[in-house]
Amino acid sequence: MSDIILEMRNITKTFPGVKALNDVNLKVKKGEIHALCGENGAGKSTLMKVLSGVYPHGTYTGDILFNGNLCEFKNIKSSEELGIVIVHQELALIPFLSIAENIFLGNERGKRGIVDWNETTKQTKELLGKVGLTEKPNTLIMNIGIGKQQLVEIAKALAKKVKLLILDEPTAALNEDDSENLLNLMLELKKQGITSIIISHKLNEISKVADSITIIRDGQSIETLDTHKDHITEDRIIKGMVGRELTNRYPTRQAKIGEKIFEVKNWNVFHPILDDRKVIDNVSFNVKKGEVVGIAGLMGAGRTELAMSLFGKSYGKKISGQTLIKGKEIHLNNVNKAIENGLAYVSEDRKEYGLVLIDHIKANTTLANLRKVSNGFVINENEEIVQTEKLRKDLKIKCSSILQKTGNLSGGNQQKVVLAKWIFTEPDVLILDEPTRGIDVGAKYEIYSIINQLAAEGKAVVIISSELPEILGMSDRIYVMNEGKMVGEIDGKEASQEKIMRFIISNKQGV
């Protein structure tokens, strides 16, 4: 009997004007964890959507063989009936339903149209035990964190008697502890004979769990590596992904730092619902012209809350303290005031807060500064096209045209559109919250180059990132946050992961 559970042969998938997959081949062995690597837009997610029936048979060419049988999936349900289940990067859970209701939604336990809640609860408890959750089945999804929601999605897959589990960027929005738990669960499922395919940009995680790695570049399968036979390094994977050596992951920059341009003094913010909970506690910091300042900290340290509260008081209540731009105190009471005074904020969630995904690149780019392309109340479309085209070229946004919908772009190119939108407002200060989350190493390098260019133009840049190597690689100066407070400041040249963690741990212990 063959040890190959899945074979995809000569898969080609075309969208209008774009060949997303070109003669792709993939073989997955039974019981292994198989990683798919590639840059944003390489075709990884498209290939998995073909496999899972999101793109049904007839919309692509090529063959899918599962357990040696030719498959022609008409929809997701037909692939799930054979035990192929995909967990997408955007979780498909309903927040106002319980864990049990979500796990068995569309797969209810009962007879004659009547749900057997006793059996549903019993099976939910068993499934939660398998994924390491202790929550009660009637707990609402909205009341558990994103890490636990990811585990509920896997429990949902197990309820469908999964044989091949596909995880698309499963740890993109998770902290280190939740990521570790999920990877350990994958290894446990492997022991139970479940085969997994993981798409991830986090190469250290792939190195930890993958038995095989297939690299896809520009819609084509390049090679498959056996981690047990081949000597696989992150640099080796990157070379396959981008087609070249990427020896320095952070572009060099000769910093020309000028005068202090943005200063925050004694900033306090309370929780928007829990009135007595102080989220930001007496925070002060500054950033200078031409400087890149990093803000490091663990999940829940208050970094995003700080950024949003500064950007037109988009977060929090009972906000107090001072904000100064070029030495002058400014009251940034709303987003318009923040933009008018030269402040820009790139949110950590580009799809929720950064972009209108159903609209095109041109509309998204000019959205935050329509005055610049308007005559009175009428938008000058010719000027809008000229300005958007310039930014598209400057930021090297890969697209069919500036009229392409942003929702159809890769993650890296979506992030560039968000940056283009805020660059178009001509800010003096840019706060970038997780600017490279969910994008590959090649796209990251391009984002870093844009950040360096902004600093070279005299902009003041603040980077918030959960990836300490990113903070260390990009920052001239680093602030450390913990539990809503600034607990340390380090010169970029003297900084290390150990020094940053020492500030956090010392503060936790009250030293």
C-alpha positions in Angstrom: 0.0 0.0 0.0 1.3 3.4 -0.9 2.6 5.7 1.8 1.4 8.8 -0.2 -2.0 10.1 1.1 -2.2 13.1 -1.2 -0.9 13.8 -4.7 -1.6 17.0 -6.7 -0.5 16.8 -10.3 0.1 19.6 -12.7 -2.3 22.0 -10.9 -2.9 25.2 -12.9 -5.2 28.0 -11.7 -5.8 31.3 -13.5 -7.6 34.4 -12.3 -8.3 37.3 -14.7 -4.9 38.5 -15.9 -3.0 36.4 -13.4 -1.8 32.8 -13.4 -1.8 32.0 -9.7 -0.6 28.4 -10.1 1.4 27.0 -13.0 1.8 23.3 -13.2 2.2 22.8 -9.5 3.0 19.3 -8.1 2.7 18.2 -4.5 3.1 14.8 -2.7 2.3 14.4 1.0 3.1 11.2 2.9 0.7 9.6 5.4 1.2 10.7 9.0 3.7 13.5 8.3 3.6 17.3 8.9 4.3 18.8 5.5 5.1 22.5 5.3 4.3 24.8 2.3 6.7 27.8 2.1 6.8 30.7 -0.3 6.5 34.5 -0.5 3.2 36.3 -0.3 1.4 35.7 -3.6 3.4 32.6 -4.4 0.2 30.5 -4.6 0.3 28.5 -1.3 -3.2 29.4 -0.1 -4.6 29.1 -3.7 -3.3 25.6 -3.9 -4.9 24.6 -0.6 -8.2 26.2 -1.7 -8.1 24.0 -4.8 -7.4 21.0 -2.6 -10.2 21.7 -0.2 -12.9 22.5 -2.8 -13.0 26.3 -2.2 -12.1 26.5 -5.9 -14.2 23.6 -7.2 -13.2 21.1 -9.9 -13.5 22.7 -13.3 -12.1 26.1 -12.2 -8.5 24.7 -12.5 -6.7 22.1 -14.5 -4.7 19.1 -13.1 -5.5 16.1 -10.9 -6.0 15.5 -7.2 -5.5 12.0 -5.8 -6.4 11.2 -2.2 -5.5 7.8 -0.9 -4.9 6.8 -4.5 -8.4 7.9 -5.7 -9.0 10.7 -8.3 -11.0 13.4 -6.6 -13.2 16.1 -8.2 -14.4 18.2 -5.3 -17.4 20.4 -6.0 -17.3 22.3 -2.7 -15.8 22.3 0.8 -18.4 19.7 2.0 -17.3 17.1 -0.6 -13.6 17.4 0.5 -14.6 17.2 4.2 -16.6 14.0 3.6 -13.2 12.4 2.7 -11.5 13.9 5.8 -9.8 16.9 4.2 -10.3 19.9 6.5 -8.9 23.4 6.1 -8.5 25.9 8.9 -8.1 29.3 7.3 -6.0 32.2 8.6 -9.2 34.2 9.2 -11.0 31.9 11.7 -14.6 30.8 10.7 -16.1 31.0 14.2 -19.3 32.8 15.3 -18.4 34.9 18.4 -21.9 34.9 19.9 -22.3 31.1 19.7 -20.9 28.7 22.3 -17.8 26.5 21.7 -20.1 23.4 21.3 -22.4 25.2 18.8 -19.3 26.3 16.8 -17.7 22.9 16.8 -20.8 21.1 15.4 -22.2 23.9 13.2 -23.3 22.2 10.0 -22.3 18.9 11.6 -25.0 18.7 14.3 -25.5 15.7 16.6 -29.1 14.7 16.6 -32.0 13.0 14.7 -34.9 14.2 12.6 -33.8 17.8 12.7 -33.6 17.9 16.5 -30.2 18.6 18.2 -29.2 16.1 20.9 -27.6 18.6 23.3 -26.5 16.0 25.8 -24.5 14.1 23.1 -23.2 17.5 21.7 -21.9 18.5 25.1 -20.4 15.1 25.7 -18.5 15.0 22.4 -17.4 18.6 22.8 -15.8 17.8 26.2 -13.9 14.9 24.5 -12.7 17.1 21.6 -11.6 19.9 23.9 -9.6 17.4 25.9 -7.8 16.3 22.8 -6.7 19.8 21.9 -5.8 20.7 25.5 -8.7 23.0 26.4 -10.5 23.0 29.8 -13.2 25.5 28.9 -16.9 24.5 29.3 -18.8 23.6 26.1 -21.3 26.4 26.7 -18.6 29.2 26.9 -19.1 31.8 24.2 -16.3 32.1 21.6 -16.1 35.8 22.2 -15.0 35.1 25.8 -11.9 33.1 24.9 -8.6 34.4 23.4 -7.5 34.0 19.8 -5.1 31.2 20.7 -7.9 29.1 22.2 -10.1 30.0 19.3 -7.5 28.4 17.0 -7.6 25.2 19.1 -11.4 25.2 18.8 -11.1 25.3 15.0 -8.9 22.2 15.3 -11.4 20.5 17.6 -14.0 21.4 14.9 -11.8 19.6 12.3 -11.4 16.5 14.6 -15.2 16.4 14.9 -15.3 15.8 11.1 -13.0 12.8 11.4 -10.1 14.6 9.8 -7.5 12.6 8.0 -5.6 15.5 6.4 -5.6 18.8 8.4 -4.6 22.0 6.5 -3.5 25.0 8.6 -3.1 28.3 6.8 -0.8 30.6 8.9 -2.1 29.1 12.2 0.2 31.1 14.4 0.2 34.5 12.6 -1.9 36.2 15.3 -0.7 34.2 18.3 1.8 35.0 21.0 4.8 32.7 21.7 3.0 30.6 24.3 -0.1 30.0 22.2 2.1 29.3 19.2 4.1 26.7 21.2 0.9 25.0 22.3 -0.4 24.8 18.8 2.8 23.3 17.4 2.9 20.8 20.2 -0.7 19.8 19.4 0.3 19.2 15.8 3.0 16.9 16.9 0.5 15.1 19.2 -2.0 14.7 16.3 0.9 13.3 14.2 1.3 10.5 16.8 -2.4 9.8 16.4 -1.9 9.3 12.6 -3.3 12.6 11.4 -1.5 14.1 8.4 -1.1 17.9 8.4 -0.1 20.6 5.9 1.0 23.8 7.4 1.5 27.1 5.6 3.6 29.5 7.6 6.1 32.4 7.2 7.6 31.6 10.6 10.6 29.5 9.5 11.7 28.6 13.0 8.3 27.0 13.6 8.5 25.0 10.3 12.0 23.8 11.3 10.6 22.5 14.6 7.6 20.5 13.3 7.9 19.7 9.6 9.0 16.4 8.1 8.9 17.7 4.6 9.0 21.2 3.1 7.7 22.1 -0.4 8.7 25.5 -1.7 6.5 27.4 -4.1 7.7 30.5 -6.0 5.8 32.6 -8.4 3.0 30.0 -8.8 5.4 27.0 -9.4 6.6 24.2 -7.2 10.4 24.6 -6.9 11.5 21.7 -4.7 10.6 19.4 -1.8 13.0 19.0 1.1 13.2 16.1 3.6 14.0 17.6 7.0 15.2 14.2 8.2 17.7 13.6 5.3 18.7 17.1 4.1 20.5 19.7 6.2 17.8 22.4 6.3 18.6 25.9 7.5 16.4 29.0 7.4 18.7 30.5 4.9 18.3 27.5 2.7 14.5 27.8 2.8 14.7 31.5 2.1 16.9 31.0 -0.9 14.3 28.6 -2.4 11.5 31.1 -1.6 13.0 34.2 -3.1 15.4 32.7 -5.6 18.5 34.3 -4.1 20.6 34.5 -1.0 19.2 36.9 1.6 22.3 37.4 3.7 21.1 40.4 5.6 17.5 40.4 6.7 17.6 44.1 7.8 18.8 46.7 5.3 21.6 48.9 6.5 20.9 52.6 7.2 23.1 55.5 8.0 20.9 57.3 10.5 20.8 61.2 10.4 18.9 62.0 13.6 17.7 65.5 14.1 15.7 67.4 16.7 12.9 66.0 18.9 9.7 66.0 16.8 7.2 64.0 18.8 7.0 63.8 22.6 4.5 62.2 25.0 4.5 63.2 28.6 2.7 61.4 31.5 0.2 59.7 29.3 -2.6 57.8 31.1 -5.4 55.8 29.6 -8.2 53.8 31.2 -10.0 50.8 29.8 -13.0 51.8 27.5 -15.4 49.5 29.5 -13.8 48.7 32.8 -13.6 52.3 34.2 -11.3 51.6 37.1 -8.7 49.6 35.1 -5.7 51.8 34.0 -4.3 50.4 30.8 -1.5 53.0 30.2 0.2 54.2 33.3 2.1 57.5 33.2 3.9 56.8 30.0 6.5 59.2 28.6 8.6 58.8 25.5 9.9 60.8 22.5 11.1 60.3 18.9 13.4 62.5 16.8 13.4 63.5 13.2 15.0 60.8 11.0 14.9 58.3 13.9 13.4 54.8 14.1 12.2 54.0 17.7 11.1 50.5 18.6 8.6 49.7 21.4 9.2 46.2 22.7 7.1 44.2 25.1 5.1 41.0 25.7 1.5 40.5 24.5 -0.7 42.6 26.7 1.9 45.1 27.6 -0.3 48.0 26.3 1.7 48.9 23.2 -1.3 48.9 20.8 -3.5 50.6 23.3 -0.9 53.3 23.7 -0.6 53.8 19.9 -4.4 53.9 19.4 -5.0 56.3 22.3 -2.4 58.7 20.8 -3.9 58.5 17.4 -6.9 60.7 17.9 -8.0 59.0 21.1 -9.1 55.9 19.1 -8.9 53.8 22.3 -9.7 54.3 25.9 -11.4 56.7 28.4 -10.3 59.3 30.9 -7.2 60.0 28.8 -4.7 62.5 30.3 -1.2 63.7 29.6 0.5 65.8 27.0 1.4 65.3 23.3 3.9 67.7 21.7 4.8 68.0 18.1 7.8 70.1 17.3 7.8 71.4 20.8 4.2 72.7 20.7 1.5 71.0 22.7 -1.2 69.6 20.5 -4.6 68.2 21.5 -5.3 65.2 19.3 -8.9 64.7 20.2 -10.0 62.8 17.1 -8.4 61.1 14.1 -8.8 64.1 11.8 -6.9 66.2 14.3 -4.1 63.6 14.5 -3.8 63.5 10.7 -3.9 67.3 10.3 -1.0 67.6 12.8 1.2 65.1 11.0 0.5 61.9 12.8 -0.2 58.5 11.0 -1.0 55.1 12.5 -0.6 51.8 10.7 -2.8 49.4 12.6 -1.7 45.8 13.5 -4.9 44.6 11.8 -4.7 45.8 8.2 -7.9 44.0 7.1 -10.1 45.3 9.9 -8.8 48.8 10.3 -6.3 49.6 7.5 -8.1 48.8 4.3 -11.4 48.7 2.5 -10.8 45.2 1.0 -13.7 45.4 -1.5 -12.4 48.6 -2.9 -9.5 49.1 -5.3 -5.9 50.3 -4.6 -6.5 53.8 -5.9 -9.5 54.5 -3.5 -7.6 53.0 -0.5 -4.4 55.0 -1.2 -6.1 58.4 -1.2 -8.8 57.7 1.4 -7.1 59.4 4.4 -6.2 62.6 2.4 -8.9 63.2 -0.2 -8.3 67.0 0.0 -5.0 66.5 -1.8 -6.8 65.1 -4.9 -10.0 67.2 -4.7 -11.3 70.5 -6.2 -13.7 71.6 -3.5 -16.0 68.6 -3.0 -15.2 66.9 -6.3 -12.4 64.3 -6.6 -10.0 65.0 -9.5 -9.7 61.4 -10.8 -6.7 62.2 -13.1 -4.7 63.6 -10.1 -5.8 60.6 -8.0 -4.4 58.2 -10.7 -1.2 60.1 -11.0 -0.6 60.2 -7.2 -1.5 56.5 -6.7 0.7 55.4 -9.6 3.6 57.2 -8.2 3.2 55.5 -4.8 2.6 52.1 -6.5 6.0 52.5 -8.2 7.8 53.9 -5.2 6.6 51.1 -2.9 6.9 48.4 -5.6 3.3 47.2 -5.1 2.7 44.1 -7.3 -0.7 44.3 -8.9 -2.5 44.1 -12.3 -3.4 47.8 -12.0 -4.3 50.4 -9.4 -8.0 49.4 -10.0 -7.3 45.9 -8.6 -9.3 45.1 -5.4 -7.0 45.2 -2.3 -8.7 42.0 -1.0 -7.1 40.1 -3.9 -3.6 41.3 -3.2 -1.0 39.2 -1.2 -0.5 40.2 2.4 2.8 41.9 1.7 1.2 44.1 -1.0 -1.8 44.9 1.1 0.6 46.1 3.8 2.3 48.3 1.2 -1.1 49.8 0.2 -1.7 50.7 3.9 1.7 52.4 4.0 1.0 54.2 0.8 -2.3 55.5 2.3 -0.5 57.0 5.3 2.5 58.2 3.3 0.0 60.1 1.2 -1.1 62.1 4.3 2.4 63.6 4.4 3.0 62.8 8.1 5.9 63.9 10.3 5.4 60.9 12.6 4.4 57.3 11.7 3.5 54.8 14.2 3.7 51.3 12.7 2.0 48.6 14.7 3.2 45.1 13.8 4.2 46.3 10.3 5.3 42.9 9.0 2.8 40.6 10.6 1.8 37.7 8.4 4.1 38.5 5.5 7.1 36.6 4.2 10.8 37.4 4.6 11.2 38.8 1.1 8.2 41.2 1.6 9.5 42.0 5.1 12.8 43.2 3.6 10.9 45.5 1.2 8.8 46.9 4.1 12.0 47.5 6.1 13.6 49.4 3.1 10.5 51.6 2.9 10.8 52.4 6.7 14.5 53.3 6.2 13.6 55.5 3.3 10.9 57.3 5.4 13.5 57.9 8.1 16.0 59.1 5.5 13.4 61.7 4.4 13.3 63.0 8.0 10.2 61.3 9.2 10.0 60.1 12.8 9.1 56.4 12.9 7.8 54.3 15.8 7.8 50.5 15.3 5.7 48.3 17.6 6.6 44.6 17.1 6.3 41.3 18.9 9.4 40.0 17.1 12.4 41.1 19.1 14.9 40.5 16.2 12.8 42.9 14.1 13.0 45.6 16.9 16.7 45.0 17.3 17.4 45.0 13.6 15.5 48.2 12.8 15.6 50.5 15.8 18.0 53.4 16.6 16.5 53.4 20.1 14.3 51.0 22.0 11.7 51.5 24.7 10.4 48.5 26.7 6.8 48.4 27.9 5.3 46.1 30.5 1.9 46.1 32.1 1.1 49.6 30.7 4.3 51.2 31.8 7.5 52.2 30.2 10.1 50.1 32.1 13.3 50.7 30.1 15.1 52.6 27.3 18.1 51.2 25.4 20.3 52.6 22.7 19.8 50.4 19.6 23.6 49.6 19.3 23.7 48.3 22.8 20.4 46.4 22.8 20.0 42.6 23.0 17.1 40.3 23.5 18.5 39.5 27.0 18.6 43.2 28.0 15.0 43.7 26.8 13.7 40.6 28.7 15.7 41.7 31.8 13.7 45.0 31.9 10.4 43.1 31.6 11.3 40.4 34.2 12.7 42.9 36.7 9.5 45.0 36.4 7.3 41.9 36.9 9.2 41.0 40.0 9.0 44.6 41.2 12.8 45.1 41.3 
